[in-house]
Amino acid sequence: MKVKLDENVPRRAVQLLADAGHQVDTVLDEGLGGAPDADVLRAAISDGRLLVTLAAGSPVVRSYPPGAHAGILVLRPGDQSAPSVAALLGELLAGEDLDALAKAIAIAQPGLLRVRRG
């Protein structure tokens, strides 16, 4: 699956996703650091990429319903440290196929994945 990492997701997530066979790019690599959430999501949509973010309260998540994009995955680790984010992402990759999240909004917490489809 093609994935775009938001600027708030630690860089070590790139390697975790790549090792799982996903094509990964980042908001920072594209020069979108500090861009409004709507611009970031538009870039993900135009590239057909699942957007992975820690921005759980983003209005973009509420404004773009499932099916209006390639997918949004919100990570909610116990804290936003790089090790906690990596642990949650590793848990998710071990138990889920990210392709199943296409066009959905998913929220991942330790031990729990909620998925909303259109």
N, CA, C and O atoms as a Tinker XYZ file with bonds, in Angstrom:
   472  protein
     1  N      0.844000   -1.170000    0.000000    73     2
     2  CA     0.000000    0.000000    0.000000    64     1     3
     3  C      0.890000    1.233000    0.000000    63     2     4     5
     4  O      1.986000    1.224000    0.560000    81     3
     5  N      0.407000    2.288000   -0.631000    73     3     6
     6  CA     1.105000    3.567000   -0.622000    64     5     7
     7  C      0.671000    4.342000    0.619000    63     6     8     9
     8  O     -0.520000    4.485000    0.893000    81     7
     9  N      1.659000    4.840000    1.364000    73     7    10
    10  CA     1.415000    5.484000    2.653000    64     9    11
    11  C      2.116000    6.839000    2.682000    63    10    12    13
    12  O      3.224000    6.989000    2.167000    81    11
    13  N      1.454000    7.820000    3.292000    73    11    14
    14  CA     2.063000    9.128000    3.540000    64    13    15
    15  C      2.052000    9.350000    5.045000    63    14    16    17
    16  O      1.007000    9.260000    5.690000    81    15
    17  N      3.238000    9.643000    5.604000    73    15    18
    18  CA     3.346000    9.910000    7.033000    64    17    19
    19  C      3.263000   11.404000    7.284000    63    18    20    21
    20  O      3.973000   12.196000    6.665000    81    19
    21  N      2.386000   11.773000    8.200000    73    19    22
    22  CA     2.273000   13.166000    8.614000    64    21    23
    23  C      3.547000   13.569000    9.341000    63    22    24    25
    24  O      4.305000   12.710000    9.792000    81    23
    25  N      3.784000   14.859000    9.456000    73    23    26
    26  CA     5.023000   15.343000   10.064000    64    25    27
    27  C      5.128000   14.996000   11.544000    63    26    28    29
    28  O      6.224000   15.035000   12.104000    81    27
    29  N      4.013000   14.659000   12.193000    73    27    30
    30  CA     4.048000   14.350000   13.618000    64    29    31
    31  C      4.373000   12.881000   13.898000    63    30    32    33
    32  O      4.483000   12.490000   15.060000    81    31
    33  N      4.527000   12.069000   12.864000    73    31    34
    34  CA     4.842000   10.642000   13.035000    64    33    35
    35  C      6.364000   10.504000   12.983000    63    34    36    37
    36  O      6.987000   10.971000   12.030000    81    35
    37  N      6.977000    9.870000   13.993000    73    35    38
    38  CA     8.440000    9.734000   14.030000    64    37    39
    39  C      8.995000    9.037000   12.786000    63    38    40    41
    40  O      8.360000    8.152000   12.213000    81    39
    41  N     10.181000    9.453000   12.390000    73    39    42
    42  CA    10.829000    8.927000   11.181000    64    41    43
    43  C     11.042000    7.408000   11.217000    63    42    44    45
    44  O     11.082000    6.766000   10.168000    81    43
    45  N     11.176000    6.840000   12.403000    73    43    46
    46  CA    11.416000    5.389000   12.444000    64    45    47
    47  C     10.230000    4.613000   11.872000    63    46    48    49
    48  O     10.378000    3.445000   11.513000    81    47
    49  N      9.061000    5.241000   11.782000    73    47    50
    50  CA     7.896000    4.590000   11.188000    64    49    51
    51  C      8.106000    4.308000    9.706000    63    50    52    53
    52  O      7.533000    3.360000    9.169000    81    51
    53  N      8.919000    5.118000    9.043000    73    51    54
    54  CA     9.208000    4.894000    7.622000    64    53    55
    55  C      9.783000    3.497000    7.438000    63    54    56    57
    56  O      9.327000    2.744000    6.577000    81    55
    57  N     10.781000    3.148000    8.243000    73    55    58
    58  CA    11.426000    1.844000    8.099000    64    57    59
    59  C     10.479000    0.700000    8.456000    63    58    60    61
    60  O     10.477000   -0.329000    7.780000    81    59
    61  N      9.678000    0.865000    9.505000    73    59    62
    62  CA     8.721000   -0.180000    9.879000    64    61    63
    63  C      7.757000   -0.475000    8.735000    63    62    64    65
    64  O      7.496000   -1.634000    8.414000    81    63
    65  N      7.239000    0.571000    8.134000    73    63    66
    66  CA     6.291000    0.401000    7.035000    64    65    67
    67  C      6.969000   -0.154000    5.787000    63    66    68    69
    68  O      6.416000   -1.023000    5.114000    81    67
    69  N      8.156000    0.340000    5.477000    73    67    70
    70  CA     8.889000   -0.162000    4.309000    64    69    71
    71  C      9.232000   -1.642000    4.484000    63    70    72    73
    72  O      9.121000   -2.423000    3.539000    81    71
    73  N      9.646000   -2.025000    5.690000    73    71    74
    74  CA     9.957000   -3.433000    5.960000    64    73    75
    75  C      8.738000   -4.326000    5.800000    63    74    76    77
    76  O      8.869000   -5.518000    5.521000    81    75
    77  N      7.542000   -3.748000    5.977000    73    75    78
    78  CA     6.296000   -4.505000    5.814000    64    77    79
    79  C      5.815000   -4.476000    4.359000    63    78    80    81
    80  O      4.741000   -4.990000    4.047000    81    79
    81  N      6.618000   -3.869000    3.467000    73    79    82
    82  CA     6.305000   -3.902000    2.044000    64    81    83
    83  C      5.511000   -2.718000    1.518000    63    82    84    85
    84  O      5.014000   -2.758000    0.393000    81    83
    85  N      5.387000   -1.678000    2.307000    73    83    86
    86  CA     4.612000   -0.510000    1.886000    64    85    87
    87  C      5.520000    0.546000    1.260000    63    86    88    89
    88  O      6.694000    0.661000    1.612000    81    87
    89  N      4.961000    1.312000    0.332000    73    87    90
    90  CA     5.665000    2.442000   -0.286000    64    89    91
    91  C      5.374000    3.664000    0.577000    63    90    92    93
    92  O      4.218000    4.060000    0.728000    81    91
    93  N      6.411000    4.256000    1.138000    73    91    94
    94  CA     6.227000    5.321000    2.123000    64    93    95
    95  C      6.849000    6.622000    1.641000    63    94    96    97
    96  O      7.978000    6.645000    1.150000    81    95
    97  N      6.092000    7.703000    1.791000    73    95    98
    98  CA     6.678000    9.018000    1.683000    64    97    99
    99  C      6.211000    9.836000    2.882000    63    98   100   101
   100  O      5.286000    9.440000    3.592000    81    99
   101  N      6.852000   10.969000    3.098000    73    99   102
   102  CA     6.512000   11.761000    4.274000    64   101   103
   103  C      6.173000   13.190000    3.872000    63   102   104   105
   104  O      6.609000   13.690000    2.836000    81   103
   105  N      5.395000   13.817000    4.711000    73   103   106
   106  CA     5.026000   15.208000    4.520000    64   105   107
   107  C      6.285000   16.071000    4.473000    63   106   108   109
   108  O      6.386000   16.978000    3.647000    81   107
   109  N      7.239000   15.793000    5.354000    73   107   110
   110  CA     8.463000   16.592000    5.390000    64   109   111
   111  C      9.290000   16.428000    4.124000    63   110   112   113
   112  O      9.852000   17.401000    3.622000    81   111
   113  N      9.369000   15.206000    3.600000    73   111   114
   114  CA    10.123000   14.972000    2.365000    64   113   115
   115  C      9.523000   15.721000    1.184000    63   114   116   117
   116  O     10.227000   16.048000    0.229000    81   115
   117  N      8.232000   15.991000    1.246000    73   115   118
   118  CA     7.548000   16.686000    0.158000    64   117   119
   119  C      7.520000   18.201000    0.345000    63   118   120   121
   120  O      6.954000   18.921000   -0.478000    81   119
   121  N      8.136000   18.686000    1.433000    73   119   122
   122  CA     8.144000   20.120000    1.675000    64   121   123
   123  C      6.824000   20.648000    2.199000    63   122   124   125
   124  O      6.526000   21.834000    2.055000    81   123
   125  N      6.028000   19.775000    2.808000    73   123   126
   126  CA     4.723000   20.183000    3.336000    64   125   127
   127  C      4.739000   20.367000    4.847000    63   126   128   129
   128  O      3.679000   20.470000    5.464000    81   127
   129  N      5.920000   20.411000    5.452000    73   127   130
   130  CA     6.010000   20.635000    6.891000    64   129   131
   131  C      5.340000   21.946000    7.259000    63   130   132   133
   132  O      5.626000   22.977000    6.650000    81   131
   133  N      4.463000   21.925000    8.234000    73   131   134
   134  CA     3.753000   23.115000    8.677000    64   133   135
   135  C      2.551000   23.470000    7.824000    63   134   136   137
   136  O      1.856000   24.445000    8.111000    81   135
   137  N      2.291000   22.692000    6.774000    73   135   138
   138  CA     1.131000   22.964000    5.914000    64   137   139
   139  C     -0.157000   22.640000    6.662000    63   138   140   141
   140  O     -0.168000   21.774000    7.537000    81   139
   141  N     -1.241000   23.333000    6.320000    73   139   142
   142  CA    -2.538000   23.009000    6.943000    64   141   143
   143  C     -2.911000   21.546000    6.695000    63   142   144   145
   144  O     -2.547000   20.962000    5.675000    81   143
   145  N     -3.645000   20.969000    7.649000    73   143   146
   146  CA    -4.060000   19.569000    7.538000    64   145   147
   147  C     -4.786000   19.294000    6.227000    63   146   148   149
   148  O     -4.585000   18.243000    5.619000    81   147
   149  N     -5.620000   20.220000    5.788000    73   147   150
   150  CA    -6.372000   20.016000    4.544000    64   149   151
   151  C     -5.423000   19.878000    3.354000    63   150   152   153
   152  O     -5.682000   19.080000    2.454000    81   151
   153  N     -4.329000   20.642000    3.336000    73   151   154
   154  CA    -3.348000   20.532000    2.247000    64   153   155
   155  C     -2.635000   19.193000    2.287000    63   154   156   157
   156  O     -2.378000   18.586000    1.247000    81   155
   157  N     -2.317000   18.736000    3.483000    73   155   158
   158  CA    -1.655000   17.439000    3.642000    64   157   159
   159  C     -2.569000   16.328000    3.138000    63   158   160   161
   160  O     -2.124000   15.436000    2.416000    81   159
   161  N     -3.841000   16.379000    3.514000    73   159   162
   162  CA    -4.768000   15.342000    3.068000    64   161   163
   163  C     -4.973000   15.412000    1.557000    63   162   164   165
   164  O     -5.059000   14.374000    0.901000    81   163
   165  N     -5.052000   16.600000    1.001000    73   163   166
   166  CA    -5.187000   16.723000   -0.455000    64   165   167
   167  C     -3.987000   16.090000   -1.167000    63   166   168   169
   168  O     -4.152000   15.437000   -2.197000    81   167
   169  N     -2.790000   16.281000   -0.627000    73   167   170
   170  CA    -1.596000   15.668000   -1.217000    64   169   171
   171  C     -1.687000   14.146000   -1.138000    63   170   172   173
   172  O     -1.334000   13.451000   -2.091000    81   171
   173  N     -2.156000   13.629000   -0.007000    73   171   174
   174  CA    -2.319000   12.173000    0.135000    64   173   175
   175  C     -3.358000   11.646000   -0.850000    63   174   176   177
   176  O     -3.172000   10.597000   -1.465000    81   175
   177  N     -4.454000   12.391000   -0.990000    73   175   178
   178  CA    -5.509000   11.983000   -1.921000    64   177   179
   179  C     -4.974000   11.959000   -3.347000    63   178   180   181
   180  O     -5.207000   10.999000   -4.082000    81   179
   181  N     -4.261000   13.010000   -3.742000    73   179   182
   182  CA    -3.771000   13.074000   -5.129000    64   181   183
   183  C     -2.764000   11.968000   -5.421000    63   182   184   185
   184  O     -2.637000   11.538000   -6.567000    81   183
   185  N     -2.044000   11.500000   -4.398000    73   183   186
   186  CA    -1.080000   10.406000   -4.568000    64   185   187
   187  C     -1.701000    9.029000   -4.320000    63   186   188   189
   188  O     -1.038000    8.010000   -4.512000    81   187
   189  N     -2.970000    8.990000   -3.893000    73   187   190
   190  CA    -3.608000    7.711000   -3.579000    64   189   191
   191  C     -2.969000    7.027000   -2.389000    63   190   192   193
   192  O     -2.810000    5.807000   -2.383000    81   191
   193  N     -2.596000    7.813000   -1.365000    73   191   194
   194  CA    -1.882000    7.269000   -0.212000    64   193   195
   195  C     -2.731000    7.300000    1.058000    63   194   196   197
   196  O     -3.492000    8.239000    1.292000    81   195
   197  N     -2.584000    6.264000    1.863000    73   195   198
   198  CA    -3.144000    6.225000    3.209000    64   197   199
   199  C     -2.369000    7.229000    4.047000    63   198   200   201
   200  O     -1.143000    7.152000    4.125000    81   199
   201  N     -3.062000    8.166000    4.672000    73   199   202
   202  CA    -2.407000    9.154000    5.527000    64   201   203
   203  C     -2.325000    8.599000    6.943000    63   202   204   205
   204  O     -3.342000    8.229000    7.530000    81   203
   205  N     -1.111000    8.540000    7.493000    73   203   206
   206  CA    -0.893000    8.087000    8.866000    64   205   207
   207  C     -0.519000    9.311000    9.689000    63   206   208   209
   208  O      0.421000   10.031000    9.351000    81   207
   209  N     -1.261000    9.547000   10.776000    73   207   210
   210  CA    -1.077000   10.748000   11.575000    64   209   211
   211  C     -1.290000   10.467000   13.054000    63   210   212   213
   212  O     -1.879000    9.455000   13.435000    81   211
   213  N     -0.806000   11.371000   13.865000    73   211   214
   214  CA    -1.104000   11.346000   15.300000    64   213   215
   215  C     -2.144000   12.396000   15.652000    63   214   216   217
   216  O     -2.537000   12.514000   16.813000    81   215
   217  N     -2.591000   13.159000   14.664000    73   215   218
   218  CA    -3.511000   14.281000   14.884000    64   217   219
   219  C     -4.948000   13.792000   15.023000    63   218   220   221
   220  O     -5.756000   13.936000   14.105000    81   219
   221  N     -5.254000   13.219000   16.165000    73   219   222
   222  CA    -6.566000   12.615000   16.395000    64   221   223
   223  C     -7.710000   13.609000   16.346000    63   222   224   225
   224  O     -8.808000   13.254000   15.916000    81   223
   225  N     -7.488000   14.835000   16.771000    73   223   226
   226  CA    -8.564000   15.809000   16.816000    64   225   227
   227  C     -8.662000   16.657000   15.575000    63   226   228   229
   228  O     -9.391000   17.648000   15.557000    81   227
   229  N     -7.947000   16.289000   14.545000    73   227   230
   230  CA    -7.917000   17.099000   13.335000    64   229   231
   231  C     -9.303000   17.246000   12.728000    63   230   232   233
   232  O    -10.018000   16.255000   12.577000    81   231
   233  N     -9.694000   18.469000   12.377000    73   231   234
   234  CA   -10.980000   18.648000   11.706000    64   233   235
   235  C    -11.020000   17.974000   10.338000    63   234   236   237
   236  O    -12.099000   17.680000    9.823000    81   235
   237  N     -9.851000   17.726000    9.748000    73   235   238
   238  CA    -9.817000   17.049000    8.463000    64   237   239
   239  C    -10.404000   15.650000    8.580000    63   238   240   241
   240  O    -11.105000   15.197000    7.675000    81   239
   241  N    -10.126000   14.958000    9.682000    73   239   242
   242  CA   -10.652000   13.611000    9.879000    64   241   243
   243  C    -12.173000   13.644000    9.887000    63   242   244   245
   244  O    -12.820000   12.747000    9.345000    81   243
   245  N    -12.744000   14.675000   10.499000    73   243   246
   246  CA   -14.205000   14.792000   10.549000    64   245   247
   247  C    -14.777000   15.338000    9.243000    63   246   248   249
   248  O    -15.930000   15.061000    8.913000    81   247
   249  N    -13.996000   16.099000    8.505000    73   247   250
   250  CA   -14.495000   16.760000    7.299000    64   249   251
   251  C    -14.458000   15.873000    6.054000    63   250   252   253
   252  O    -15.189000   16.128000    5.097000    81   251
   253  N    -13.629000   14.850000    6.053000    73   251   254
   254  CA   -13.505000   13.982000    4.895000    64   253   255
   255  C    -14.009000   12.592000    5.271000    63   254   256   257
   256  O    -13.296000   11.835000    5.931000    81   255
   257  N    -15.221000   12.250000    4.860000    73   255   258
   258  CA   -15.798000   10.959000    5.257000    64   257   259
   259  C    -15.083000    9.780000    4.592000    63   258   260   261
   260  O    -14.407000    9.951000    3.577000    81   259
   261  N    -15.233000    8.597000    5.160000    73   259   262
   262  CA   -14.650000    7.409000    4.537000    64   261   263
   263  C    -15.102000    7.316000    3.074000    63   262   264   265
   264  O    -16.257000    7.594000    2.749000    81   263
   265  N    -14.187000    6.927000    2.217000    73   263   266
   266  CA   -14.470000    6.811000    0.798000    64   265   267
   267  C    -14.083000    8.045000    0.013000    63   266   268   269
   268  O    -13.982000    7.983000   -1.212000    81   267
   269  N    -13.862000    9.175000    0.687000    73   267   270
   270  CA   -13.492000   10.421000    0.009000    64   269   271
   271  C    -11.972000   10.551000   -0.126000    63   270   272   273
   272  O    -11.476000   11.581000   -0.584000    81   271
   273  N    -11.247000    9.527000    0.265000    73   271   274
   274  CA    -9.779000    9.553000    0.264000    64   273   275
   275  C     -9.283000    8.120000    0.259000    63   274   276   277
   276  O    -10.077000    7.183000    0.342000    81   275
   277  N     -7.968000    7.949000    0.162000    73   275   278
   278  CA    -7.386000    6.600000    0.140000    64   277   279
   279  C     -7.370000    5.958000    1.518000    63   278   280   281
   280  O     -7.141000    4.754000    1.638000    81   279
   281  N     -7.610000    6.750000    2.560000    73   279   282
   282  CA    -7.662000    6.245000    3.927000    64   281   283
   283  C     -6.898000    7.152000    4.874000    63   282   284   285
   284  O     -5.936000    7.817000    4.491000    81   283
   285  N     -7.348000    7.161000    6.113000    73   283   286
   286  CA    -6.677000    7.904000    7.173000    64   285   287
   287  C     -6.514000    6.957000    8.352000    63   286   288   289
   288  O     -7.479000    6.342000    8.806000    81   287
   289  N     -5.296000    6.846000    8.839000    73   287   290
   290  CA    -5.000000    6.036000   10.012000    64   289   291
   291  C     -4.485000    6.968000   11.099000    63   290   292   293
   292  O     -3.426000    7.579000   10.954000    81   291
   293  N     -5.237000    7.072000   12.183000    73   291   294
   294  CA    -4.847000    7.901000   13.323000    64   293   295
   295  C     -4.239000    6.971000   14.371000    63   294   296   297
   296  O     -4.885000    6.023000   14.818000    81   295
   297  N     -3.015000    7.243000   14.753000    73   295   298
   298  CA    -2.339000    6.470000   15.792000    64   297   299
   299  C     -2.527000    7.181000   17.122000    63   298   300   301
   300  O     -2.289000    8.384000   17.233000    81   299
   301  N     -2.954000    6.432000   18.125000    73   299   302
   302  CA    -3.118000    6.962000   19.472000    64   301   303
   303  C     -2.346000    6.087000   20.461000    63   302   304   305
   304  O     -2.936000    5.289000   21.189000    81   303
   305  N     -1.025000    6.244000   20.479000    73   303   306
   306  CA    -0.222000    5.477000   21.442000    64   305   307
   307  C     -0.437000    6.034000   22.845000    63   306   308   309
   308  O     -1.064000    7.080000   23.013000    81   307
   309  N      0.078000    5.343000   23.841000    73   307   310
   310  CA    -0.041000    5.825000   25.219000    64   309   311
   311  C      0.569000    7.202000   25.389000    63   310   312   313
   312  O      0.049000    8.025000   26.143000    81   311
   313  N      1.676000    7.462000   24.688000    73   311   314
   314  CA     2.274000    8.789000   24.627000    64   313   315
   315  C      2.863000    8.935000   23.230000    63   314   316   317
   316  O      2.946000    7.945000   22.502000    81   315
   317  N      3.266000   10.114000   22.840000    73   315   318
   318  CA     3.719000   10.335000   21.472000    64   317   319
   319  C      5.232000   10.217000   21.297000    63   318   320   321
   320  O      5.794000   10.747000   20.339000    81   319
   321  N      5.887000    9.523000   22.223000    73   319   322
   322  CA     7.322000    9.298000   22.064000    64   321   323
   323  C      7.554000    8.341000   20.893000    63   322   324   325
   324  O      6.694000    7.524000   20.562000    81   323
   325  N      8.718000    8.457000   20.279000    73   323   326
   326  CA     9.046000    7.591000   19.149000    64   325   327
   327  C      8.931000    6.104000   19.494000    63   326   328   329
   328  O      8.392000    5.346000   18.688000    81   327
   329  N      9.420000    5.649000   20.674000    73   327   330
   330  CA     9.267000    4.226000   20.991000    64   329   331
   331  C      7.799000    3.791000   21.121000    63   330   332   333
   332  O      7.447000    2.687000   20.705000    81   331
   333  N      6.948000    4.642000   21.692000    73   331   334
   334  CA     5.534000    4.288000   21.848000    64   333   335
   335  C      4.834000    4.218000   20.498000    63   334   336   337
   336  O      4.038000    3.313000   20.250000    81   335
   337  N      5.134000    5.179000   19.627000    73   335   338
   338  CA     4.537000    5.175000   18.292000    64   337   339
   339  C      5.012000    3.947000   17.521000    63   338   340   341
   340  O      4.211000    3.283000   16.864000    81   339
   341  N      6.304000    3.639000   17.594000    73   339   342
   342  CA     6.849000    2.477000   16.891000    64   341   343
   343  C      6.229000    1.183000   17.412000    63   342   344   345
   344  O      5.924000    0.283000   16.630000    81   343
   345  N      6.043000    1.086000   18.718000    73   343   346
   346  CA     5.439000   -0.117000   19.298000    64   345   347
   347  C      4.004000   -0.295000   18.801000    63   346   348   349
   348  O      3.601000   -1.401000   18.439000    81   347
   349  N      3.239000    0.788000   18.784000    73   347   350
   350  CA     1.855000    0.706000   18.312000    64   349   351
   351  C      1.812000    0.353000   16.831000    63   350   352   353
   352  O      1.020000   -0.495000   16.419000    81   351
   353  N      2.642000    0.984000   16.039000    73   351   354
   354  CA     2.661000    0.688000   14.613000    64   353   355
   355  C      3.108000   -0.748000   14.363000    63   354   356   357
   356  O      2.551000   -1.425000   13.500000    81   355
   357  N      4.101000   -1.218000   15.103000    73   355   358
   358  CA     4.535000   -2.610000   14.974000    64   357   359
   359  C      3.433000   -3.588000   15.323000    63   358   360   361
   360  O      3.249000   -4.597000   14.642000    81   359
   361  N      2.697000   -3.287000   16.392000    73   359   362
   362  CA     1.558000   -4.128000   16.792000    64   361   363
   363  C      0.509000   -4.155000   15.683000    63   362   364   365
   364  O     -0.025000   -5.212000   15.346000    81   363
   365  N      0.225000   -3.001000   15.129000    73   363   366
   366  CA    -0.771000   -2.907000   14.064000    64   365   367
   367  C     -0.335000   -3.696000   12.834000    63   366   368   369
   368  O     -1.122000   -4.456000   12.270000    81   367
   369  N      0.911000   -3.519000   12.420000    73   367   370
   370  CA     1.411000   -4.216000   11.238000    64   369   371
   371  C      1.454000   -5.729000   11.428000    63   370   372   373
   372  O      1.278000   -6.482000   10.470000    81   371
   373  N      1.688000   -6.175000   12.661000    73   371   374
   374  CA     1.730000   -7.616000   12.936000    64   373   375
   375  C      0.341000   -8.253000   12.883000    63   374   376   377
   376  O      0.206000   -9.439000   12.582000    81   375
   377  N     -0.682000   -7.462000   13.176000    73   375   378
   378  CA    -2.020000   -8.042000   13.267000    64   377   379
   379  C     -3.010000   -7.632000   12.202000    63   378   380   381
   380  O     -4.095000   -8.207000   12.117000    81   379
   381  N     -2.661000   -6.648000   11.382000    73   379   382
   382  CA    -3.603000   -6.127000   10.398000    64   381   383
   383  C     -2.941000   -5.962000    9.039000    63   382   384   385
   384  O     -1.733000   -5.746000    8.938000    81   383
   385  N     -3.748000   -6.067000    8.008000    73   383   386
   386  CA    -3.316000   -5.771000    6.651000    64   385   387
   387  C     -3.730000   -4.332000    6.361000    63   386   388   389
   388  O     -4.923000   -4.034000    6.318000    81   387
   389  N     -2.773000   -3.443000    6.163000    73   387   390
   390  CA    -3.112000   -2.037000    5.923000    64   389   391
   391  C     -3.982000   -1.860000    4.683000    63   390   392   393
   392  O     -4.748000   -0.899000    4.603000    81   391
   393  N     -3.878000   -2.759000    3.726000    73   391   394
   394  CA    -4.727000   -2.659000    2.539000    64   393   395
   395  C     -6.208000   -2.700000    2.912000    63   394   396   397
   396  O     -7.042000   -2.140000    2.201000    81   395
   397  N     -6.534000   -3.351000    4.009000    73   395   398
   398  CA    -7.927000   -3.432000    4.464000    64   397   399
   399  C     -8.436000   -2.082000    4.965000    63   398   400   401
   400  O     -9.640000   -1.913000    5.162000    81   399
   401  N     -7.539000   -1.125000    5.173000    73   399   402
   402  CA    -7.934000    0.200000    5.657000    64   401   403
   403  C     -8.168000    1.191000    4.519000    63   402   404   405
   404  O     -8.450000    2.364000    4.765000    81   403
   405  N     -8.051000    0.726000    3.282000    73   403   406
   406  CA    -8.247000    1.605000    2.132000    64   405   407
   407  C     -9.616000    2.251000    2.192000    63   406   408   409
   408  O    -10.626000    1.582000    2.407000    81   407
   409  N     -9.637000    3.558000    2.000000    73   407   410
   410  CA   -10.848000    4.382000    1.947000    64   409   411
   411  C    -11.593000    4.463000    3.268000    63   410   412   413
   412  O    -12.732000    4.926000    3.308000    81   411
   413  N    -10.965000    4.019000    4.346000    73   411   414
   414  CA   -11.585000    4.030000    5.673000    64   413   415
   415  C    -10.891000    5.055000    6.561000    63   414   416   417
   416  O     -9.820000    5.566000    6.234000    81   415
   417  N    -11.520000    5.339000    7.678000    73   415   418
   418  CA   -10.871000    6.082000    8.749000    64   417   419
   419  C    -10.671000    5.076000    9.878000    63   418   420   421
   420  O    -11.626000    4.463000   10.355000    81   419
   421  N     -9.432000    4.917000   10.293000    73   419   422
   422  CA    -9.104000    3.948000   11.332000    64   421   423
   423  C     -8.379000    4.658000   12.469000    63   422   424   425
   424  O     -7.569000    5.558000   12.250000    81   423
   425  N     -8.689000    4.235000   13.673000    73   423   426
   426  CA    -8.017000    4.760000   14.854000    64   425   427
   427  C     -7.419000    3.570000   15.588000    63   426   428   429
   428  O     -8.127000    2.648000   15.993000    81   427
   429  N     -6.089000    3.609000   15.753000    73   427   430
   430  CA    -5.369000    2.516000   16.405000    64   429   431
   431  C     -4.879000    2.960000   17.771000    63   430   432   433
   432  O     -4.233000    3.999000   17.911000    81   431
   433  N     -5.196000    2.160000   18.770000    73   431   434
   434  CA    -4.692000    2.320000   20.128000    64   433   435
   435  C     -4.085000    0.984000   20.519000    63   434   436   437
   436  O     -4.382000   -0.028000   19.883000    81   435
   437  N     -3.244000    0.948000   21.544000    73   435   438
   438  CA    -2.703000   -0.342000   21.964000    64   437   439
   439  C     -3.834000   -1.357000   22.211000    63   438   440   441
   440  O     -4.713000   -1.124000   23.041000    81   439
   441  N     -3.799000   -2.463000   21.495000    73   439   442
   442  CA    -4.787000   -3.521000   21.672000    64   441   443
   443  C     -6.134000   -3.272000   21.019000    63   442   444   445
   444  O     -7.051000   -4.073000   21.203000    81   443
   445  N     -6.291000   -2.184000   20.257000    73   443   446
   446  CA    -7.606000   -1.852000   19.687000    64   445   447
   447  C     -7.452000   -1.122000   18.364000    63   446   448   449
   448  O     -6.647000   -0.200000   18.236000    81   447
   449  N     -8.235000   -1.546000   17.385000    73   447   450
   450  CA    -8.312000   -0.860000   16.097000    64   449   451
   451  C     -9.783000   -0.659000   15.776000    63   450   452   453
   452  O    -10.545000   -1.619000   15.658000    81   451
   453  N    -10.170000    0.604000   15.636000    73   451   454
   454  CA   -11.547000    0.925000   15.221000    64   453   455
   455  C    -11.497000    1.426000   13.795000    63   454   456   457
   456  O    -10.668000    2.267000   13.447000    81   455
   457  N    -12.399000    0.899000   12.964000    73   455   458
   458  CA   -12.407000    1.235000   11.545000    64   457   459
   459  C    -13.803000    1.697000   11.157000    63   458   460   461
   460  O    -14.800000    1.039000   11.453000    81   459
   461  N    -13.850000    2.839000   10.490000    73   459   462
   462  CA   -15.124000    3.354000    9.980000    64   461   463
   463  C    -15.028000    3.395000    8.466000    63   462   464   465
   464  O    -14.141000    4.030000    7.897000    81   463
   465  N    -15.945000    2.715000    7.839000    73   463   466
   466  CA   -15.993000    2.645000    6.377000    64   465   467
   467  C    -17.213000    3.411000    5.866000    63   466   468   469
   468  O    -18.180000    3.638000    6.592000    81   467
   469  N    -17.134000    3.796000    4.604000    73   467   470
   470  CA   -18.218000    4.550000    3.981000    64   469   471
   471  C    -19.359000    3.689000    3.557000    63   470   472
   472  O    -20.344000    4.192000    3.016000    81   471
